[in-house]
Amino acid sequence: MSSNSSPVFGRPSPASDLPWLLAPRTAAMAGIRADWADTDWCALRVASVVGVRHRVAARSVEDSWAWDGDDERVVLAVADGLGSYGDSAPVAAAVASTAVAQLAGGGTDLLAAVAAVNEAVSGFEVGKATLVLVTVTRDGSAELVRVGDSTAFTLFNDTWTELFSAGEADDDGMQALATPALPSAEPEIQLARCRLRAGEALLVVTDGVGDPLRDGPTTVAPGLAAGLATPPHPLVLAAQTDFSRQGCGDDRTLLGLWFGTG
């Protein structure tokens, strides 16, 4: 029996309509997680949804996220646990929470925060995770740092702008198959910054959202833009993030900050 009513962008994924398997489960293993918060100058929404590959194997989502802030600044982090390195969910959770904790007290050094995160998770015997760490102040100034292929976009008047470069290609023009991640002896770090306008959204995503967003400029991009023009209810955001698209089976996290809409 299928109960999938998620949006379809492009060719649908047959696996998306498969039933969720009955398996031992606790709240901490939930396949869908969503939350929200508002300040007088921004709105925050987040949803994490287990990918169909993990869903059909009765596994939980390995992405994680964290946020904190005050009247003047918000700190956001998104981490993607890399299943190819074993059980990476605990690493992703530690990466996201540690990254935010490094800056929540007023810290401003993004590179130092990444170094502290890398040290904090170096004791994990298995697992790796990507990281995007963001600070946004009430004047709209945003600074970002990332390790790996999770990324960030701005969305304004239906126009998507990715804030990080795609990375360097090899001599054959192909992107590296192995994504940088934490912990690492020498983390590969990218920095970015932008100034948000009133009504503009800053969206931090794992590659389960970022890859189809880039690959679907006439399907995924406008479909998501329509649902993200204003801050959605987090349960609506979860349904939007759980879109069906052929070949897109990764876990998905979308954390958004809508500036000037608190």
C-alpha angles and dihedrals in degrees: 000000000000124000099171113140098159119132119272118223113191116325110005124242110244089208092060090071094052114111121257107255121242106241138143106295141170132188090261089059096051115148093214124045126174138168144159145200137180136207128184089264107033145023124222126205130170139178132178119192128185113245120243092250091060092038096058089047091051092243127139131240115284096197120101139187141185139186141183137165151134139227092299107037144018125207120204133183134182124186131185117206110220109226092196087074095054127260100358100166093096091049092050091050092050093046094053098043095043093048093054092044090056092061105025093088093059101283116152106182106103094181092053089049091054090049090052091049091049091053093046094056097038090096095064109109094208136018138053134208141195121232140208113182121187138183121194124184126204091257089063098255111146128189122188140186129185143185114195134000101313106109149177135240136186119223120202126158091348091306119126120207120184112217099203128059120245092246132244122312125219125246090281093053093252124134117238113268095216113070120215112254145165134297096045136151089230112014115213104229133191125191129202140168140187143169114239122219125216108283094017119129127217109206122193113195144172119236090265085075101024098056097051090041090059094039095048107053091153098036118023097029098054092036093056093039091059091055095043101048087106129016106284127211105271092243089053089049090053091054091048091049089052092066121154117240127153114257095012107114105141126114111269133215125177118182115181136190116193109201121218093010102096 
